[in-house]
């Protein structure tokens, strides 16, 4: 079975993959489906279930004509609307069950309806209560000399402007390599950051990786990185001080998003009153070194 998967790399891009041969049982993993599908698709699924459910129960009531009193409008659509009232437990008005058969079906529908509403409510709450990070990642990463050594620089910020306690950053590089036996392999290399922790991640954070002889990026170039299908993966996690929950976000840097001999535009300035200003309009800007 073929399945198309879209992986969100950051707020700026996403990548599509196609998998083959894996079973795709939607009914066996409904929770994951409802947690990952978009809000419009989620409410469309709920609405589709609601309409289908009542259409089917309308057919069940129609198996024995005359089991619902004061049917309005007459016929099947009156039974459909009677099912809607029963499902939603809004209470009967003019229409009401008047046979044992109708009472039995209404009892069953009430049970199934209450259970379904509980599941829908729980799923909606789970999505609303799920912690999310609003971390910004600069569109490009730059490589420039710092203290006389070539250094990879990455910039991120907390767009929510609240404190993320004990934030941690991890940087890894994925690339294709060949072993000494000639066996092709996909390797993951950890890139050491000069500081991988931030006690209070509030505004901006510039991450530095020194490209020395021990670095996987040593003597690398955009051409060699593209040839090995390499990319960088930056992950940031921490504890949201407002909610006390762990939040995380990631972004991916392809070779085309690396800028050699560039620097980030300065977004911090101080006015005459000593007040610091962060101008995020230039957050993604990079400038060539003189």
C-alpha positions in Angstrom: 0.0 0.0 0.0 1.3 3.4 -1.0 0.9 6.3 1.4 1.9 10.0 0.9 3.3 11.8 4.0 4.0 15.5 4.3 6.5 16.3 7.0 6.5 19.9 8.2 10.1 21.0 8.6 9.5 24.5 9.9 7.1 27.4 9.5 8.8 28.0 6.2 8.8 24.7 4.4 7.7 21.1 4.4 8.8 18.0 2.6 6.8 15.1 1.1 7.6 11.4 1.3 5.9 8.3 -0.1 6.0 5.0 1.8 5.2 1.6 0.3 4.2 -1.7 1.8 3.0 -0.5 5.3 -0.6 -1.3 6.4 -2.7 1.8 6.7 -5.6 1.0 9.1 -7.3 4.3 9.8 -9.8 2.7 12.1 -7.0 1.1 14.2 -5.4 4.5 14.8 -8.2 7.0 15.0 -6.7 8.9 17.9 -3.5 9.7 15.9 -5.6 10.7 12.9 -7.7 13.1 14.9 -4.6 14.6 16.6 -2.7 15.2 13.4 -5.4 16.2 10.9 -6.2 19.9 10.4 -9.0 21.6 12.3 -11.2 22.0 9.1 -10.8 18.2 8.4 -11.5 17.4 12.0 -14.8 19.3 12.2 -15.7 18.0 8.8 -15.2 14.4 10.1 -17.4 15.2 13.2 -20.1 16.7 11.0 -20.0 13.7 8.6 -20.3 11.3 11.5 -23.2 13.3 12.9 -25.2 13.4 9.6 -24.4 9.7 8.8 -25.4 8.6 12.3 -28.8 10.2 12.1 -29.4 9.1 8.6 -28.9 5.5 9.6 -31.1 5.8 12.7 -33.8 7.4 10.6 -33.8 4.3 8.5 -34.0 2.1 11.6 -37.1 4.1 12.8 -38.6 3.7 9.4 -38.6 -0.1 9.8 -41.8 0.1 11.8 -44.0 2.9 10.5 -46.1 4.9 13.0 -43.7 4.4 15.9 -43.1 8.2 16.3 -46.1 10.4 17.2 -46.8 13.7 15.6 -44.1 13.2 12.9 -43.3 16.5 11.3 -42.5 16.6 8.4 -44.1 13.3 7.5 -42.0 10.6 6.1 -38.3 9.8 6.3 -37.0 13.3 7.0 -39.3 13.7 10.0 -37.7 10.5 11.3 -34.2 12.0 10.6 -35.0 15.1 12.6 -36.5 13.0 15.4 -33.2 11.1 15.4 -31.3 14.4 15.6 -33.3 15.4 18.7 -32.7 12.1 20.3 -29.0 12.1 19.6 -28.5 15.6 21.0 -30.8 14.8 24.0 -32.5 18.2 23.5 -35.8 16.7 24.8 -38.9 15.9 22.9 -41.5 18.4 21.8 -44.4 17.3 19.6 -42.6 14.3 18.3 -42.0 11.4 20.7 -41.8 7.6 20.6 -45.1 5.8 21.0 -44.2 2.2 20.6 -41.9 -0.3 22.5 -39.8 -0.6 19.3 -39.3 3.2 19.1 -38.5 3.5 22.8 -35.9 0.7 22.4 -34.2 2.3 19.4 -34.3 5.7 21.2 -32.6 4.2 24.2 -29.9 2.7 22.1 -29.4 5.9 20.2 -29.2 7.9 23.4 -26.5 5.6 24.7 -24.5 5.7 21.5 -25.0 9.4 21.2 -23.8 10.2 24.7 -20.8 8.0 24.2 -20.0 9.7 20.9 -20.4 13.2 22.3 -18.0 12.2 25.2 -15.4 11.0 22.8 -15.7 14.1 20.6 -15.5 16.4 23.6 -12.4 14.5 24.9 -10.7 14.7 21.5 -11.4 18.4 21.1 -10.1 19.1 24.6 -7.0 17.0 23.9 -6.2 19.0 20.8 -6.8 22.4 22.6 -4.8 21.4 25.6 -1.8 20.0 23.6 1.2 22.2 24.3 2.6 23.9 21.3 5.8 26.0 20.8 5.9 29.2 18.9 9.6 29.2 18.2 10.9 31.1 15.2 13.9 29.8 13.2 15.9 32.0 10.9 15.4 31.2 7.2 19.1 30.7 6.7 22.1 29.5 8.8 25.4 31.3 8.3 29.0 30.3 8.4 31.5 33.0 9.4 34.7 33.4 11.4 34.2 33.8 15.2 37.4 34.2 17.3 39.4 33.2 14.3 37.6 29.9 13.7 34.9 29.2 11.1 31.6 28.9 13.0 28.2 27.8 12.0 25.5 30.2 13.4 21.8 29.5 13.8 19.3 32.0 15.1 16.0 31.3 16.8 13.5 33.2 18.9 10.5 32.7 21.1 7.6 34.4 19.3 5.3 33.9 22.3 7.4 36.2 24.4 7.1 34.2 27.6 9.8 32.4 29.5 10.8 28.9 28.4 12.7 27.5 31.3 15.8 25.4 30.8 15.6 25.3 27.0 17.8 22.8 25.3 19.1 22.8 21.7 20.4 19.8 19.8 21.9 20.0 16.3 22.5 17.0 14.1 23.6 16.4 10.6 22.2 13.6 8.4 24.1 12.5 5.3 24.8 9.6 3.0 28.2 7.9 3.5 30.0 4.8 2.4 31.7 2.4 4.8 35.2 1.0 4.2 33.5 -2.1 2.9 31.7 0.0 0.3 28.3 -0.4 2.0 26.1 2.8 1.6 24.7 4.0 4.9 22.7 7.0 6.2 24.6 8.4 9.2 23.6 10.9 11.9 26.3 13.1 13.4 25.9 15.2 16.5 27.2 18.7 16.1 28.5 20.2 19.4 27.1 23.6 20.3 29.1 26.1 22.2 26.1 26.5 24.5 23.3 24.0 24.2 21.2 25.3 27.1 19.4 28.5 27.9 18.1 29.1 31.4 15.4 31.6 30.3 14.6 31.5 26.6 12.6 34.7 26.2 13.7 36.8 23.2 16.4 35.5 20.8 19.1 32.8 20.9 22.1 32.5 18.6 23.6 29.0 18.5 27.2 28.4 17.6 29.0 25.4 16.3 32.8 25.7 15.8 33.9 24.0 12.6 37.2 22.4 13.6 38.9 19.2 12.6 36.4 17.2 14.8 33.4 18.7 13.1 31.4 16.8 10.5 31.3 20.1 8.6 35.1 20.3 8.4 36.1 21.1 4.8 32.5 20.7 3.7 30.9 22.9 1.0 27.5 23.4 -0.4 28.5 21.1 -3.3 29.7 18.2 -1.1 26.7 18.5 1.2 24.3 18.4 -1.8 26.2 15.4 -3.2 25.7 13.5 0.1 22.1 14.5 0.5 23.0 16.1 3.8 20.9 18.4 5.9 21.0 19.9 9.4 18.2 19.2 12.0 17.9 21.7 14.9 15.6 20.7 17.8 14.7 23.0 20.7 12.7 21.9 23.8 12.0 23.4 27.2 9.4 23.9 29.9 6.8 26.6 29.3 6.7 28.7 32.5 3.0 29.6 31.9 1.7 26.1 31.6 4.4 24.0 33.1 4.4 21.7 30.1 7.3 20.6 27.9 7.2 22.1 24.4 9.5 21.5 21.5 10.0 22.5 17.9 12.4 21.6 15.1 13.6 22.9 11.8 15.6 21.6 8.9 18.4 23.3 7.0 19.1 22.0 3.5 22.5 22.9 1.9 20.8 25.7 -0.1 19.8 27.3 3.2 23.5 27.6 4.4 25.3 30.9 3.7 29.1 30.9 3.7 30.8 34.1 4.7 27.6 35.8 5.8 26.3 37.2 9.1 22.9 37.8 10.6 21.5 41.3 10.5 21.5 42.8 14.0 18.0 43.0 15.4 18.9 44.5 18.8 19.2 48.2 19.4 19.2 50.4 22.5 17.6 53.8 22.5 18.7 56.9 24.4 16.8 55.8 27.5 18.6 52.6 27.7 15.6 50.5 26.6 16.4 47.5 24.4 14.5 47.0 21.1 14.2 43.8 19.2 13.2 44.3 15.6 12.0 40.9 14.3 11.2 42.4 10.9 14.9 41.7 10.1 15.0 38.3 11.9 15.6 36.4 8.7 18.0 38.9 7.0 21.6 38.0 6.4 24.4 40.2 5.1 27.7 39.3 3.3 30.9 39.9 5.2 32.9 42.8 4.1 
